[in-house]
């Protein structure tokens, strides 16, 4: 979308500024520091605007879901947004650059977050999903792995940034891969394959952006495909260890052929597709979504929230959502380009990768492009942990902007 | 141009323009835009690139940006296809997801007797039904057996029963108690595939009374389903699997009247199947009631009379006697006042699906096919009851006059000594004529007539008269399964015995003499003979026998009355009728004192005829036919008792009992009939 040119110069400016283009034209020797910036200047509007619009859109969808789904509490979602905004402001004010030398601490924090749900007394199962903790005395439940995604971004960005854009030592490359494997394996233990894949994808994108050799990246990819194939084949064969859980294997089979399991996951997928498809151009309108409203669409406010959105608002609504995400991510890419510090670039790359993967996975599974996994749609899905994390991620981008010029 | 097409074209233009501009910019080298993954070698720094730590970052991040856009574009393309191109298909699926048609069964019409007494009605019934898959779950079967208080084997048998169709649910228990229903509802998790349905069941206040007339109902069969599906007639009933339809008797004959019209409700349901709103609704229209000509009290008398006759037959030593039939007609319009057949059955056994065992029992020869309505389906030799028609034929063909003298020695040798035949009275009747020949049922008289026909110009004169009175043709009674009987002639014999030698296939003199006394190959039904005697009593007028009196719509009243149809107007000289009717009256009052004794207590005169059929290997089968009053007949009563001995000592009791019920004058005579004709 950034590439669509307009004939008018003024229009072009507006368009460029929407994606943060004007920022790049600042003179390099700008001596402004965050302290003498105006509040408006210390906010990167091309990211905050689409993010806020997404939150608003998400609130509308959750509100409509709350009309028929008792689990979807609009108030709780609002509280989640409120906490998220506070947390985002805190992150924004925080000079992330100080983290670049604290990789060891980041790794420890990451591990602690991953291990928390495994501690008896803290661990908590919500809707059959492990990976939650309940904070004693307050009774607040959280998914620490959500926060761990952000910590992992900082961790990997800080590590990779040390190589200054060129990773040409195979040992160093392997070290990075192993570091990334730590949070990934820990989260698989929980087990939460969905979040694990997000972390893996995000970390991998940071390593790639950080200058890993093409042949190594491709080899790693090939090895991983091989491992995945082995895992799947082993899980499908009697006598060999079933590494994937039965439901995970079934989801993969259903993804290939939804008619295999017309009552379970195949049913869910089919109902989601019907919801999306029957939305048509303009959708059925708020509260008229028969698929979601009458219970045919499972988890309509969480995992399958996109199907609900697409049913209520149609192709137009889908376009608005995808467009907002496009705007958000392209603006981030622009920011990444104009930042000079590798750490800053890589933090932004990490956040974009996370969003991109979650959107691809969540929307993709509703329309049969991706297998079913329980990954929330950023800013939209019902759930405080997700909302908190995603708004904090926006705060991370804002922090990068706020501290972009001053020397590290 | 639709908005969809417009959007599509705009989308294509945007994509093409984007690609074109990117290519142009890259080719011209104007762009600092660089796409790369990884860093195979140190990047050459361009002139503009003054940054000292920007080693390849730009290209790689651009690549990521393009990747992001590609992913979003893929999602949009897929959404485009689903939400715009295939939307209609998905909308249909969404509709069919939530749209259900609920059918409500229409209550079946009642069946009433002529006085409005309910012979068949409906009652609500809670029915436990199960899917066929329950059969695979031994634990569930045991549990169900415990709850229903039935043996496990019985539950298993019910589950295996596919009378209602292989795919449809099986009825496990009809008339489940409230507590059973509540238990199953509360523990639905341990009873998968088992549901309780509120159905209406046929109810028979009089038990087996008139079972053969009423027939029975059952689940619609596959053939009936196919027939209704393939029917091009829009007004015909569209059956659904599991529907209850008439399978025999009046239930079958008047199915279209009794069935009613199913109600249909289109509703929206949620994912759990709970109804959220109603779309359209069409109430069920209950079936119309059918009022029959049957009179319950006469019907009861006919059935009791048959039992009485069979008991009497047993007393006379005919211990194999088990079967019989009785028909009572109104001679003025053809109303069937009673129609009984023994052995009978309980129509109630068919409620909720008959068990295989019961079905086998009802269809076995050793149990004498209880489902068979012998009054219309049974074909018998007429025996002596045919003699009045033979006499008419003889007069019409100039073979005899009322005054022609006959002499019976007890052994008739009309075809020569080698072909002698006994009269039933082997001591001989002495001097006879047509009148006394009928009264005493003298075989010699009718052998002579048969012989004369064999040698006459009109060899088939007897058959002509039999057919004139309706034999060999169904009466057209409004019940299923009527037989047509058989009037044998030379052509028939030639055809029928095609496997025999030409000599044996010839029509012989013996065929004529057999035919004249109603033996041999002549076959008639009870209802046919009742019509013959109606024609004799009415002097030629025969009304179509029928059971339908009127059709009553619920809450409306009579919608259609049956109009009596005259099927025969037999044109015979009055003198013939005078002769026959006098002779038939003579049978009752002159022939046998002991039999007359039974009829003296009736205030109305009766005319009638006995008959006794002989068949090798079987006991004698007795007939008795009567009409009353003699001059203006109102009632015709016909009875047959198979293997019950003489007509006068078996079937007569049934006829007398029926007349006693009609006139309110029961048979008080204790006299045993001993000297009556055959």
HADDOCK unambig.tbl for C-alpha pairs under 7 A between the chains (distance, minus, plus):
assign (segid A and resid 3 and name CA) (segid B and resid 18 and name CA) 6.30 0.50 0.50
assign (segid A and resid 4 and name CA) (segid B and resid 18 and name CA) 5.92 0.50 0.50
assign (segid A and resid 164 and name CA) (segid B and resid 53 and name CA) 6.37 0.50 0.50
assign (segid A and resid 165 and name CA) (segid B and resid 54 and name CA) 6.99 0.50 0.50
assign (segid A and resid 165 and name CA) (segid B and resid 55 and name CA) 5.37 0.50 0.50
assign (segid A and resid 165 and name CA) (segid B and resid 56 and name CA) 6.68 0.50 0.50
assign (segid A and resid 165 and name CA) (segid B and resid 57 and name CA) 6.38 0.50 0.50
assign (segid A and resid 166 and name CA) (segid B and resid 39 and name CA) 6.93 0.50 0.50
assign (segid A and resid 208 and name CA) (segid B and resid 37 and name CA) 6.90 0.50 0.50
assign (segid A and resid 208 and name CA) (segid B and resid 38 and name CA) 5.84 0.50 0.50
assign (segid A and resid 209 and name CA) (segid B and resid 57 and name CA) 6.54 0.50 0.50
assign (segid A and resid 209 and name CA) (segid B and resid 60 and name CA) 5.57 0.50 0.50
assign (segid A and resid 209 and name CA) (segid B and resid 61 and name CA) 6.30 0.50 0.50
assign (segid A and resid 211 and name CA) (segid B and resid 38 and name CA) 5.07 0.50 0.50
assign (segid A and resid 211 and name CA) (segid B and resid 39 and name CA) 5.45 0.50 0.50
assign (segid A and resid 212 and name CA) (segid B and resid 38 and name CA) 5.10 0.50 0.50
assign (segid A and resid 212 and name CA) (segid B and resid 39 and name CA) 6.33 0.50 0.50
assign (segid A and resid 213 and name CA) (segid B and resid 38 and name CA) 4.80 0.50 0.50
assign (segid A and resid 213 and name CA) (segid B and resid 39 and name CA) 5.13 0.50 0.50
assign (segid A and resid 213 and name CA) (segid B and resid 40 and name CA) 5.51 0.50 0.50
assign (segid A and resid 214 and name CA) (segid B and resid 37 and name CA) 6.30 0.50 0.50
assign (segid A and resid 214 and name CA) (segid B and resid 38 and name CA) 4.37 0.50 0.50
assign (segid A and resid 214 and name CA) (segid B and resid 39 and name CA) 6.19 0.50 0.50
assign (segid A and resid 214 and name CA) (segid B and resid 40 and name CA) 6.07 0.50 0.50
assign (segid A and resid 274 and name CA) (segid B and resid 90 and name CA) 5.06 0.50 0.50
assign (segid A and resid 274 and name CA) (segid B and resid 93 and name CA) 6.65 0.50 0.50
assign (segid A and resid 274 and name CA) (segid B and resid 94 and name CA) 6.13 0.50 0.50
assign (segid A and resid 276 and name CA) (segid B and resid 83 and name CA) 6.53 0.50 0.50
assign (segid A and resid 277 and name CA) (segid B and resid 82 and name CA) 4.84 0.50 0.50
assign (segid A and resid 277 and name CA) (segid B and resid 83 and name CA) 4.45 0.50 0.50
assign (segid A and resid 277 and name CA) (segid B and resid 86 and name CA) 6.85 0.50 0.50
assign (segid A and resid 277 and name CA) (segid B and resid 87 and name CA) 4.95 0.50 0.50
assign (segid A and resid 277 and name CA) (segid B and resid 90 and name CA) 5.16 0.50 0.50
assign (segid A and resid 278 and name CA) (segid B and resid 83 and name CA) 6.61 0.50 0.50
assign (segid A and resid 278 and name CA) (segid B and resid 87 and name CA) 5.30 0.50 0.50
assign (segid A and resid 278 and name CA) (segid B and resid 88 and name CA) 6.93 0.50 0.50
assign (segid A and resid 278 and name CA) (segid B and resid 90 and name CA) 4.75 0.50 0.50
assign (segid A and resid 278 and name CA) (segid B and resid 91 and name CA) 4.26 0.50 0.50
assign (segid A and resid 278 and name CA) (segid B and resid 94 and name CA) 6.72 0.50 0.50
assign (segid A and resid 279 and name CA) (segid B and resid 83 and name CA) 6.22 0.50 0.50
assign (segid A and resid 280 and name CA) (segid B and resid 83 and name CA) 4.50 0.50 0.50
assign (segid A and resid 280 and name CA) (segid B and resid 84 and name CA) 5.60 0.50 0.50
assign (segid A and resid 280 and name CA) (segid B and resid 87 and name CA) 5.36 0.50 0.50
assign (segid A and resid 281 and name CA) (segid B and resid 83 and name CA) 6.27 0.50 0.50
assign (segid A and resid 281 and name CA) (segid B and resid 84 and name CA) 6.03 0.50 0.50
assign (segid A and resid 291 and name CA) (segid B and resid 94 and name CA) 6.71 0.50 0.50
assign (segid A and resid 294 and name CA) (segid B and resid 270 and name CA) 4.51 0.50 0.50
assign (segid A and resid 294 and name CA) (segid B and resid 271 and name CA) 5.86 0.50 0.50
assign (segid A and resid 295 and name CA) (segid B and resid 270 and name CA) 6.16 0.50 0.50
assign (segid A and resid 295 and name CA) (segid B and resid 271 and name CA) 5.00 0.50 0.50
assign (segid A and resid 296 and name CA) (segid B and resid 271 and name CA) 4.83 0.50 0.50
assign (segid A and resid 314 and name CA) (segid B and resid 83 and name CA) 6.88 0.50 0.50
assign (segid A and resid 315 and name CA) (segid B and resid 79 and name CA) 6.91 0.50 0.50
assign (segid A and resid 315 and name CA) (segid B and resid 80 and name CA) 6.94 0.50 0.50
assign (segid A and resid 315 and name CA) (segid B and resid 83 and name CA) 5.82 0.50 0.50
assign (segid A and resid 322 and name CA) (segid B and resid 72 and name CA) 6.58 0.50 0.50
assign (segid A and resid 326 and name CA) (segid B and resid 69 and name CA) 6.89 0.50 0.50
assign (segid A and resid 330 and name CA) (segid B and resid 65 and name CA) 6.52 0.50 0.50
assign (segid A and resid 333 and name CA) (segid B and resid 61 and name CA) 6.92 0.50 0.50
assign (segid A and resid 333 and name CA) (segid B and resid 65 and name CA) 6.08 0.50 0.50
assign (segid A and resid 337 and name CA) (segid B and resid 58 and name CA) 6.19 0.50 0.50
assign (segid A and resid 356 and name CA) (segid B and resid 68 and name CA) 6.32 0.50 0.50
assign (segid A and resid 360 and name CA) (segid B and resid 71 and name CA) 6.77 0.50 0.50
assign (segid A and resid 364 and name CA) (segid B and resid 75 and name CA) 6.73 0.50 0.50
